[in-house]
Amino acid sequence: RAAPWLRDGARTLVIGAGGLGQFAIQHLRRSAHGGTLRIVVSEPDARRRDRAGALGADAAPADDGPAALREALGSQADVVLDLVGSDRTLRNAAELVAPGGLVMLVGEAGGTQRFGFESPAVESWLTTTAWGSVAELRAVVAMAQRGELGWSVVRVPLAEAQAAHDRLRAGEVDGRLVLVP
């Protein structure tokens, strides 16, 4: 859905550099205009910011407030991918999206944001997504099979599910945890 906004030179803000954010950065960098996209990451965790840079982000400022992110972007964002979905991240998305830009909400942290003529920018778009199309899934799987995507996945025994959730809540997971029987 974001393809029309991801044109040559687009400024893209990725909010959250956990497991999904890491995939988003890699996919954006490898997309048709990936070499010319400006990819900025908003992430409070220093380890994840470093990982974002290694995966292809142009900038991941330690200060993840709107002013610092706008400076890193060079202006407002043509595309904001909010992979967190908290009140704070949605507020930043609404403040940073350019007129006519796109905010794509993926994260399910339960946040809300009022939309009106004052915010976000005029003529901007908001969409939510939980899943891509079958063709998009095939394309991502093909990229992974070609070795074009890297990931951090830790297998955790199902009996340790509570400890795994505790690690997630504490921000101790850089990629993905997968519970296995």
N, CA, C and O of each residue as an XYZ file, in Angstrom:
724
protein
N       0.806     -1.213      0.000
C       0.000      0.000      0.000
C       0.839      1.263      0.000
O       0.392      2.300     -0.489
N       2.032      1.194      0.534
C       2.874      2.392      0.627
C       3.634      2.682     -0.656
O       4.248      3.743     -0.774
N       3.612      1.772     -1.616
C       4.405      1.925     -2.835
C       4.239      3.284     -3.523
O       5.245      3.850     -3.951
N       3.024      3.841     -3.655
C       2.916      5.142     -4.339
C       3.692      6.270     -3.642
O       4.058      7.249     -4.292
N       3.943      6.149     -2.356
C       4.664      7.181     -1.615
C       6.167      6.916     -1.589
O       6.948      7.823     -1.302
N       6.571      5.704     -1.880
C       7.986      5.331     -1.814
C       8.666      5.567     -3.158
O       9.249      4.658     -3.749
N       8.579      6.777     -3.614
C       9.178      7.147     -4.896
C      10.634      7.569     -4.680
O      11.093      7.684     -3.543
N      11.336      7.793     -5.753
C      12.723      8.216     -5.710
C      12.883      9.442     -4.806
O      12.218     10.458     -5.010
N      13.758      9.346     -3.815
C      14.032     10.464     -2.923
C      13.094     10.606     -1.731
O      13.221     11.561     -0.966
N      12.171      9.693     -1.560
C      11.204      9.803     -0.455
C      11.912      9.732      0.895
O      12.885      9.000      1.078
N      11.390     10.516      1.828
C      11.878     10.512      3.214
C      10.963      9.584      4.003
O       9.750      9.785      4.056
N      11.567      8.553      4.622
C      10.792      7.524      5.302
C      11.215      7.445      6.759
O      12.402      7.356      7.073
N      10.227      7.478      7.644
C      10.480      7.339      9.074
C       9.950      5.988      9.524
O       8.771      5.687      9.338
N      10.809      5.177     10.111
C      10.431      3.893     10.684
C      10.450      4.067     12.199
O      11.500      4.324     12.788
N       9.287      3.927     12.823
C       9.194      4.066     14.272
C       9.197      2.669     14.880
O       8.245      1.904     14.723
N      10.290      2.351     15.580
C      10.449      1.049     16.208
C      11.383      0.165     15.401
O      11.108     -0.143     14.242
N      12.493     -0.245     16.016
C      13.466     -1.092     15.325
C      13.588     -2.456     16.004
O      14.685     -2.997     16.146
N      12.440     -3.002     16.423
C      12.400     -4.376     16.915
C      12.392     -5.317     15.721
O      12.904     -4.975     14.655
N      11.822     -6.485     15.893
C      11.809     -7.478     14.820
C      11.185     -6.973     13.529
O      11.790     -7.093     12.464
N       9.977     -6.406     13.604
C       9.316     -5.898     12.387
C      10.048     -4.701     11.807
O      10.199     -4.590     10.591
N      10.500     -3.810     12.670
C      11.231     -2.637     12.198
C      12.495     -3.021     11.452
O      12.845     -2.402     10.447
N      13.182     -4.046     11.947
C      14.396     -4.496     11.274
C      14.087     -5.040      9.880
O      14.831     -4.788      8.933
N      12.994     -5.781      9.759
C      12.582     -6.246      8.432
C      12.195     -5.064      7.546
O      12.546     -5.031      6.367
N      11.476     -4.097      8.108
C      11.044     -2.936      7.317
C      12.237     -2.181      6.762
O      12.238     -1.805      5.590
N      13.249     -1.954      7.582
C      14.444     -1.235      7.135
C      15.087     -1.971      5.963
O      15.417     -1.365      4.943
N      15.259     -3.268      6.118
C      15.893     -4.057      5.057
C      15.065     -4.050      3.780
O      15.604     -3.910      2.682
N      13.757     -4.200      3.929
C      12.886     -4.228      2.750
C      12.895     -2.878      2.042
O      12.972     -2.816      0.815
N      12.816     -1.800      2.816
C      12.863     -0.468      2.216
C      14.171     -0.253      1.471
O      14.174      0.276      0.359
N      15.273     -0.657      2.071
C      16.581     -0.447      1.440
C      16.702     -1.255      0.157
O      17.414     -0.850     -0.763
N      16.018     -2.391      0.081
C      16.125     -3.246     -1.093
C      14.993     -3.033     -2.103
O      14.949     -3.699     -3.138
N      14.093     -2.117     -1.806
C      12.976     -1.859     -2.717
C      13.467     -1.135     -3.971
O      14.643     -0.789     -4.077
N      12.572     -0.917     -4.898
C      12.932     -0.310     -6.180
C      13.673      1.014     -6.013
O      14.605      1.301     -6.765
N      13.269      1.815     -5.042
C      13.928      3.103     -4.822
C      14.763      3.087     -3.552
O      15.130      4.141     -3.033
N      15.065      1.887     -3.046
C      15.761      1.769     -1.773
C      17.048      2.559     -1.671
O      17.351      3.124     -0.620
N      17.814      2.604     -2.762
C      19.073      3.342     -2.731
C      18.886      4.833     -2.616
O      19.794      5.548     -2.190
N      17.711      5.312     -2.995
C      17.503      6.758     -2.969
C      16.552      7.191     -1.856
O      16.322      8.386     -1.674
N      16.002      6.243     -1.117
C      15.153      6.609      0.013
C      16.015      7.146      1.142
O      17.146      6.697      1.334
N      15.491      8.093      1.880
C      16.127      8.543      3.126
C      15.384      7.803      4.225
O      14.204      8.068      4.458
N      16.058      6.873      4.909
C      15.426      6.062      5.950
C      15.953      6.507      7.307
O      17.142      6.387      7.600
N      15.044      7.023      8.127
C      15.377      7.455      9.478
C      14.590      6.584     10.445
O      13.420      6.278     10.214
N      15.243      6.190     11.526
C      14.622      5.312     12.505
C      14.468      6.031     13.835
O      15.394      6.682     14.319
N      13.285      5.901     14.413
C      13.001      6.397     15.756
C      12.980      5.194     16.685
O      12.095      4.342     16.605
N      13.968      5.139     17.565
C      14.109      3.976     18.451
C      14.852      4.407     19.709
O      15.981      4.888     19.614
N      14.243      4.247     20.896
C      14.913      4.673     22.127
C      16.078      3.780     22.567
O      16.948      4.237     23.308
N      16.113      2.525     22.130
C      17.131      1.584     22.571
C      18.399      1.707     21.713
O      18.338      1.573     20.491
N      19.543      1.963     22.354
C      20.806      2.175     21.637
C      21.224      0.953     20.819
O      21.708      1.105     19.698
N      21.046     -0.257     21.358
C      21.422     -1.465     20.607
C      20.616     -1.568     19.316
O      21.155     -1.892     18.257
N      19.330     -1.291     19.418
C      18.479     -1.381     18.227
C      18.803     -0.267     17.236
O      18.723     -0.481     16.026
N      19.168      0.920     17.728
C      19.585      1.998     16.813
C      20.828      1.574     16.035
O      20.912      1.787     14.826
N      21.794      0.974     16.733
C      22.997      0.495     16.059
C      22.658     -0.563     15.021
O      23.196     -0.551     13.914
N      21.768     -1.473     15.382
C      21.345     -2.523     14.448
C      20.655     -1.916     13.235
O      20.862     -2.366     12.108
N      19.831     -0.889     13.464
C      19.141     -0.212     12.359
C      20.142      0.350     11.356
O      19.949      0.231     10.146
N      21.205      0.958     11.858
C      22.241      1.483     10.970
C      22.927      0.386     10.177
O      23.190      0.541      8.985
N      23.214     -0.718     10.841
C      23.857     -1.847     10.165
C      22.957     -2.450      9.089
O      23.447     -3.022      8.115
N      21.644     -2.323      9.264
C      20.692     -2.891      8.298
C      20.354     -1.941      7.157
O      19.659     -2.328      6.217
N      20.837     -0.702      7.226
C      20.618      0.207      6.095
C      19.945      1.519      6.393
O      19.705      2.298      5.471
N      19.623      1.802      7.656
C      19.036      3.107      7.978
C      20.088      4.200      7.784
O      21.265      3.999      8.085
N      19.661      5.340      7.285
C      20.571      6.471      7.109
C      20.859      7.173      8.427
O      21.951      7.706      8.623
N      19.888      7.176      9.327
C      20.058      7.841     10.618
C      19.119      7.210     11.634
O      18.025      6.753     11.304
N      19.579      7.199     12.878
C      18.772      6.744     14.008
C      19.219      7.574     15.206
O      19.982      7.101     16.048
N      18.737      8.821     15.277
C      19.217      9.716     16.329
C      18.862      9.223     17.727
O      17.805      8.632     17.947
N      19.772      9.481     18.669
C      19.524      9.096     20.059
C      18.311      9.834     20.610
O      17.550      9.278     21.402
N      18.131     11.067     20.197
C      16.956     11.852     20.580
C      15.852     11.490     19.593
O      15.941     11.814     18.409
N      14.809     10.816     20.084
C      13.738     10.403     19.170
C      12.530     11.338     19.249
O      11.402     10.927     18.975
N      12.769     12.582     19.621
C      11.709     13.585     19.608
C      11.499     14.137     18.212
O      12.359     13.974     17.346
N      10.365     14.790     17.978
C      10.038     15.285     16.638
C      11.092     16.208     16.020
O      11.379     16.088     14.829
N      11.674     17.125     16.798
C      12.649     18.063     16.229
C      13.880     17.327     15.702
O      14.345     17.604     14.597
N      14.407     16.391     16.489
C      15.590     15.643     16.071
C      15.283     14.757     14.865
O      16.105     14.630     13.958
N      14.110     14.152     14.858
C      13.738     13.295     13.728
C      13.538     14.115     12.462
O      13.947     13.688     11.383
N      12.919     15.283     12.574
C      12.726     16.156     11.412
C      14.087     16.577     10.846
O      14.282     16.613      9.631
N      15.019     16.893     11.742
C      16.365     17.261     11.289
C      17.029     16.097     10.564
O      17.649     16.292      9.519
N      16.906     14.882     11.110
C      17.510     13.709     10.480
C      16.879     13.410      9.121
O      17.557     12.974      8.191
N      15.576     13.649      9.022
C      14.873     13.431      7.755
C      15.219     14.506      6.721
O      15.191     14.251      5.517
N      15.541     15.687      7.195
C      15.781     16.824      6.298
C      14.523     17.605      6.031
O      14.564     18.611      5.324
N      13.414     17.175      6.573
C      12.108     17.814      6.399
C      11.096     16.896      7.070
O      11.434     16.140      7.981
N       9.857     16.971      6.610
C       8.845     16.033      7.088
C       8.942     14.736      6.308
O       9.578     14.684      5.255
N       8.313     13.687      6.822
C       8.387     12.360      6.209
C       7.287     12.176      5.172
O       6.131     12.532      5.398
N       7.669     11.615      4.038
C       6.673     11.237      3.030
C       5.921      9.997      3.481
O       4.737      9.837      3.185
N       6.617      9.116      4.200
C       6.029      7.882      4.719
C       6.483      7.699      6.160
O       7.669      7.820      6.467
N       5.528      7.405      7.041
C       5.837      7.037      8.417
C       5.275      5.643      8.640
O       4.074      5.416      8.494
N       6.149      4.714      8.994
C       5.727      3.367      9.354
C       5.812      3.276     10.872
O       6.907      3.211     11.430
N       4.667      3.271     11.541
C       4.647      3.192     12.996
C       4.472      1.738     13.392
O       3.371      1.191     13.332
N       5.578      1.115     13.798
C       5.574     -0.287     14.164
C       5.394     -0.471     15.661
O       5.547     -1.577     16.180
N       5.067      0.616     16.356
C       4.830      0.569     17.798
C       3.343      0.793     18.069
O       2.669     -0.089     18.600
N       2.837      1.959     17.708
C       1.414      2.246     17.874
C       1.024      2.748     19.252
O      -0.108      2.527     19.683
N       1.920      3.411     19.950
C       1.588      3.999     21.249
C       1.082      5.430     21.052
O       1.175      5.980     19.954
N       0.552      6.023     22.106
C       0.128      7.420     22.020
C       1.280      8.297     21.539
O       1.101      9.138     20.658
N       2.456      8.100     22.117
C       3.618      8.933     21.778
C       4.040      8.745     20.324
O       4.308      9.726     19.629
N       4.104      7.497     19.854
C       4.569      7.283     18.487
C       3.544      7.774     17.468
O       3.915      8.285     16.412
N       2.269      7.623     17.774
C       1.246      8.149     16.864
C       1.273      9.675     16.832
O       1.065     10.280     15.780
N       1.529     10.297     17.982
C       1.648     11.759     18.039
C       2.832     12.219     17.175
O       2.720     13.182     16.417
N       3.971     11.515     17.302
C       5.131     11.844     16.468
C       4.823     11.640     14.988
O       5.203     12.465     14.157
N       4.143     10.553     14.654
C       3.789     10.282     13.258
C       2.936     11.410     12.699
O       3.184     11.889     11.592
N       1.928     11.838     13.461
C       1.039     12.906     12.998
C       1.785     14.222     12.840
O       1.484     15.004     11.938
N       2.750     14.469     13.706
C       3.514     15.716     13.633
C       4.531     15.716     12.495
O       4.847     16.767     11.938
N       5.041     14.538     12.155
C       6.144     14.462     11.193
C       5.735     14.135      9.765
O       6.541     14.312      8.851
N       4.522     13.668      9.542
C       4.119     13.323      8.175
C       3.947     14.604      7.346
O       3.395     15.599      7.817
N       4.426     14.552      6.121
C       4.349     15.688      5.206
C       2.941     15.824      4.631
O       2.186     14.852      4.614
N       2.581     17.013      4.162
C       1.309     17.145      3.448
C       1.254     16.134      2.295
O       2.186     16.040      1.497
N       0.169     15.392      2.220
C       0.028     14.369      1.191
C       0.749     13.073      1.510
O       0.723     12.143      0.704
N       1.397     12.990      2.677
C       2.162     11.807      3.046
C       1.289     10.704      3.620
O       0.068     10.835      3.706
N       1.929      9.631      4.005
C       1.252      8.435      4.487
C       1.759      8.051      5.867
O       2.965      8.015      6.111
N       0.824      7.764      6.767
C       1.139      7.124      8.045
C       0.549      5.720      7.978
O      -0.657      5.550      7.800
N       1.413      4.717      8.122
C       0.949      3.344      8.129
C       1.148      2.794      9.536
O       2.277      2.637     10.002
N       0.044      2.507     10.201
C       0.070      1.980     11.555
C       0.096      0.463     11.513
O      -0.816     -0.176     10.988
N       1.159     -0.103     12.074
C       1.315     -1.547     12.130
C       1.297     -2.005     13.589
O       0.699     -3.031     13.913
N       1.951     -1.244     14.465
C       2.060     -1.609     15.869
C       0.732     -1.559     16.591
O      -0.144     -0.759     16.262
N       0.596     -2.417     17.569
C      -0.673     -2.549     18.286
C      -0.520     -2.247     19.769
O      -1.032     -2.986     20.610
N       0.192     -1.151     20.100
C       0.407     -0.796     21.503
C      -0.797     -0.093     22.127
O      -0.736      0.300     23.292
N      -1.873      0.072     21.391
C      -3.109      0.614     21.948
C      -3.212      2.125     21.974
O      -4.103      2.671     22.624
N      -2.323      2.807     21.283
C      -2.357      4.266     21.270
C      -3.468      4.821     20.402
O      -4.028      4.130     19.550
N      -3.771      6.081     20.640
C      -4.749      6.788     19.816
C      -4.193      8.158     19.455
O      -3.309      8.685     20.130
N      -4.723      8.717     18.389
C      -4.316     10.043     17.932
C      -5.514     10.692     17.254
O      -6.141     10.099     16.376
N      -5.822     11.899     17.663
C      -6.903     12.626     16.999
C      -6.455     13.061     15.615
O      -5.311     13.472     15.421
N      -7.354     12.970     14.670
C      -7.080     13.435     13.326
C      -8.088     14.507     12.979
O      -9.287     14.350     13.208
N      -7.594     15.595     12.425
C      -8.454     16.696     12.012
C      -7.687     17.595     11.066
O      -6.654     17.195     10.529
N      -8.177     18.806     10.854
C      -7.509     19.714      9.931
C      -6.214     20.285     10.489
O      -5.363     20.732      9.720
N      -6.046     20.280     11.791
C      -4.829     20.804     12.400
C      -3.701     19.767     12.442
O      -2.524     20.123     12.375
N      -4.056     18.513     12.550
C      -3.065     17.456     12.645
C      -3.714     16.143     12.245
O      -4.828     15.861     12.687
N      -3.075     15.349     11.444
C      -1.779     15.545     10.806
C      -1.862     16.536      9.650
O      -2.870     17.221      9.482
N      -0.794     16.607      8.856
C      -0.735     17.549      7.735
C      -1.917     17.340      6.782
O      -2.438     16.235      6.632
N      -2.307     18.419      6.162
C      -3.423     18.391      5.225
C      -3.169     17.377      4.102
O      -2.049     17.224      3.615
N      -4.236     16.700      3.714
C      -4.206     15.712      2.634
C      -3.342     14.493      2.934
O      -3.027     13.729      2.021
N      -2.951     14.292      4.194
C      -2.180     13.095      4.521
C      -3.124     11.910      4.671
O      -4.336     12.069      4.820
N      -2.546     10.741      4.629
C      -3.306      9.499      4.636
C      -2.919      8.676      5.855
O      -1.764      8.692      6.278
N      -3.881      7.959      6.417
C      -3.632      7.023      7.503
C      -4.222      5.686      7.114
O      -5.358      5.609      6.647
N      -3.451      4.639      7.305
C      -3.955      3.298      7.071
C      -3.384      2.374      8.136
O      -2.337      2.651      8.721
N      -4.070      1.297      8.375
C      -3.574      0.263      9.270
C      -3.352     -0.991      8.439
O      -3.938     -1.160      7.370
N      -2.513     -1.846      8.941
C      -2.283     -3.093      8.245
C      -1.873     -4.157      9.241
O      -1.164     -3.879     10.208
N      -2.310     -5.345      9.004
C      -1.905     -6.470      9.832
C      -1.214     -7.532      8.973
O      -0.530     -8.414      9.493
N      -1.399     -7.437      7.676
C      -0.875     -8.470      6.788
C      -0.832     -7.919      5.381
O      -1.675     -7.100      5.014
N       0.123     -8.344      4.593
C       0.191     -7.965      3.191
C      -0.599     -8.949      2.346
O      -1.246     -9.862      2.858
N      -0.529     -8.745      1.067
C      -1.201     -9.659      0.148
C      -0.372    -10.936      0.001
O       0.778    -10.992      0.435
N      -0.959    -11.941     -0.603
C      -0.243    -13.193     -0.851
C       0.967    -12.921     -1.742
O       2.038    -13.482     -1.512
N       0.813    -12.074     -2.750
C       1.938    -11.745     -3.640
C       3.062    -11.053     -2.867
O       4.240    -11.324     -3.104
N       2.697    -10.160     -1.942
C       3.713     -9.478     -1.134
C       4.434    -10.464     -0.222
O       5.652    -10.388     -0.061
N       3.687    -11.386      0.373
C       4.298    -12.405      1.226
C       5.264    -13.257      0.412
O       6.366    -13.553      0.874
N       4.867    -13.650     -0.777
C       5.757    -14.447     -1.643
C       7.039    -13.675     -1.958
O       8.129    -14.248     -1.959
N       6.907    -12.385     -2.222
C       8.087    -11.565     -2.537
C       9.043    -11.495     -1.351
O      10.258    -11.577     -1.530
N       8.507    -11.345     -0.148
C       9.352    -11.278      1.046
C      10.013    -12.625      1.302
O      11.196    -12.674      1.638
N       9.275    -13.715      1.149
C       9.851    -15.044      1.332
C      10.953    -15.277      0.299
O      11.998    -15.840      0.626
N      10.733    -14.855     -0.924
C      11.761    -15.009     -1.960
C      13.014    -14.207     -1.608
O      14.127    -14.687     -1.823
N      12.855    -13.002     -1.073
C      14.010    -12.209     -0.637
C      14.777    -12.948      0.455
O      16.007    -12.983      0.440
N      14.059    -13.531      1.391
C      14.702    -14.277      2.478
C      15.434    -15.501      1.930
O      16.550    -15.801      2.354
N      14.810    -16.204      0.990
C      15.438    -17.388      0.413
C      16.710    -17.041     -0.352
O      17.640    -17.844     -0.411
N      16.752    -15.847     -0.938
C      17.961    -15.394     -1.645
C      19.015    -14.843     -0.687
O      20.100    -14.453     -1.118
N      18.708    -14.809      0.593
C      19.657    -14.298      1.579
C      19.710    -12.784      1.644
O      20.687    -12.221      2.138
N      18.675    -12.117      1.155
C      18.658    -10.656      1.131
C      18.143    -10.039      2.428
O      18.265     -8.830      2.625
N      17.573    -10.849      3.308
C      17.068    -10.355      4.584
C      17.763    -11.096      5.714
O      17.908    -12.318      5.677
N      18.187    -10.347      6.708
C      18.771    -10.960      7.884
C      17.801    -10.806      9.040
O      16.982     -9.887      9.045
N      17.884    -11.680     10.005
C      16.981    -11.579     11.141
C      17.623    -12.198     12.369
O      18.546    -13.007     12.284
N      17.110    -11.793     13.492
C      17.526    -12.335     14.779
C      16.309    -13.026     15.381
O      15.363    -12.370     15.817
N      16.343    -14.352     15.402
C      15.243    -15.138     15.957
C      15.817    -16.069     17.016
O      16.759    -16.819     16.761
N      15.237    -16.009     18.198
C      15.654    -16.870     19.296
C      14.512    -17.833     19.596
O      13.384    -17.413     19.853
N      14.813    -19.122     19.561
C      13.821    -20.144     19.888
C      13.768    -20.306     21.400
O      14.804    -20.428     22.055
N      12.564    -20.307     21.950
C      12.365    -20.436     23.393
C      11.384    -21.579     23.632
O      10.327    -21.625     23.003
N      11.721    -22.506     24.536
C      10.777    -23.591     24.829
C       9.449    -23.037     25.341
O       9.418    -22.071     26.103
N       8.369    -23.656     24.918
C       7.031    -23.226     25.309
C       6.889    -23.142     26.830
O       6.169    -22.284     27.341
N       7.560    -24.011     27.535
C       7.488    -24.007     28.999
C       8.055    -22.716     29.593
O       7.790    -22.403     30.754
N       8.830    -21.966     28.808
C       9.424    -20.708     29.270
C       8.700    -19.489     28.694
O       9.275    -18.404     28.597
N       7.432    -19.677     28.313
C       6.665    -18.597     27.685
C       6.582    -17.358     28.563
O       6.746    -16.244     28.064
N       6.335    -17.520     29.847
C       6.226    -16.358     30.732
C       7.540    -15.586     30.784
O       7.539    -14.356     30.733
N       8.646    -16.291     30.885
C       9.954    -15.627     30.903
C      10.199    -14.907     29.581
O      10.778    -13.821     29.567
N       9.761    -15.502     28.466
C       9.913    -14.862     27.158
C       9.117    -13.560     27.101
O       9.614    -12.543     26.617
N       7.885    -13.596     27.593
C       7.067    -12.378     27.619
C       7.679    -11.324     28.536
O       7.630    -10.133     28.229
N       8.247    -11.747     29.645
C       8.916    -10.815     30.549
C      10.097    -10.136     29.849
O      10.311     -8.935     30.015
N      10.857    -10.897     29.074
C      11.985    -10.324     28.307
C      11.495     -9.315     27.286
O      12.115     -8.268     27.099
N      10.385     -9.621     26.621
C       9.818     -8.680     25.650
C       9.414     -7.376     26.332
O       9.756     -6.293     25.860
N       8.681     -7.482     27.449
C       8.222     -6.291     28.173
C       9.389     -5.439     28.673
O       9.300     -4.212     28.718
N      10.474     -6.100     29.043
C      11.646     -5.400     29.572
C      12.529     -4.822     28.466
O      13.527     -4.161     28.752
N      12.166     -5.066     27.210
C      12.948     -4.532     26.093
C      14.270     -5.251     25.888
O      15.215     -4.667     25.357
N      14.348     -6.494     26.297
C      15.597     -7.253     26.207
C      15.718     -8.077     24.933
O      16.662     -8.854     24.789
N      14.782     -7.922     24.013
C      14.778     -8.721     22.788
C      15.052     -7.796     21.612
O      14.331     -6.825     21.385
N      16.107     -8.115     20.867
C      16.465     -7.276     19.727
C      15.725     -7.662     18.447
O      15.536     -6.820     17.570
N      15.317     -8.888     18.331
C      14.628     -9.345     17.133
C      13.310     -9.986     17.475
O      12.370     -9.312     17.898
N      13.239    -11.289     17.293
C      12.000    -12.033     17.534
C      12.272    -13.223     18.447
O      13.337    -13.838     18.390
N      11.304    -13.531     19.280
C      11.303    -14.767     20.056
C      10.242    -15.670     19.434
O       9.155    -15.209     19.084
N      10.557    -16.945     19.298
C       9.602    -17.910     18.780
C       9.453    -19.018     19.815
O      10.428    -19.678     20.173
N       8.237    -19.216     20.288
C       7.970    -20.289     21.237
C       7.839    -21.605     20.490
O       7.115    -21.705     19.499
N       8.559    -22.623     20.987
C       8.506    -23.937     20.337
C       8.150    -25.005     21.368
O       8.578    -24.917     22.519
N       7.367    -26.020     20.966
C       6.976    -27.075     21.904
C       8.179    -27.873     22.382
O       8.028    -28.801     23.177
